[in-house]
């Protein structure tokens, strides 16, 4: 393989790596957003359970 072909291949691979890095960053952001949403849902669930348990069932 001559030098020009190797340089072209390296350039193409660099572009692929850069694209993958961007995608990984986006996936990490989405993962963090999902964690925040799950935490919020858990807090809402606990609050709902607290409200339910605070009132007698015979009302």
N, C-alpha and C positions, 0 to 999 in steps of 0.2 A: 504494500500500500504506500503510495507516495505521500509526500508531506502535505500537499494541497488537500487530498482526500481526508487525511487525518485531521487537519485543521478544520475542515468543514464538519466532520463528525463531532469533534470537540465542541464546536460552536452550536451544533444542533443539540447535543447533550446538555450544554449549559442552559439553553433555552428551556429544555424539558425540566431540568432541575429547578430553574427559577419559577416555572409554572407550578411545579409540585410544591415548592416552598410557599407560594401564595395560597394554594389550595389548603395546605396544612394549617396555615394561619387562620383562614376562614373557618375551617372545621373546629379549631380550638376556640374561636370566638363563639360559634354556634353551641359548642359543648358547654361553655361557660354560661351562655344565656339559658340553656336548658337546666343547668344546675340552679340558677337563680329562680327560674320558674318553679322547679320542684320544691325548693325551699319555701317559696311563697305559698304553694299549694299545701305543704305540710303545716305551715303556720295557720292558714285558713281552716284546715281540717281540725287542728287542735282548738282553735277558737270556737268553731262550730260545736265540737264535742263539749267544750266547757259551757257554752250557752245551753245546750240540750240538758246537760247534767245539773245545771243550776235551777231548773224548774221542775216541780213535781209532775209526774205523769198523769195525775188525776184531775187536771184542770179542765 
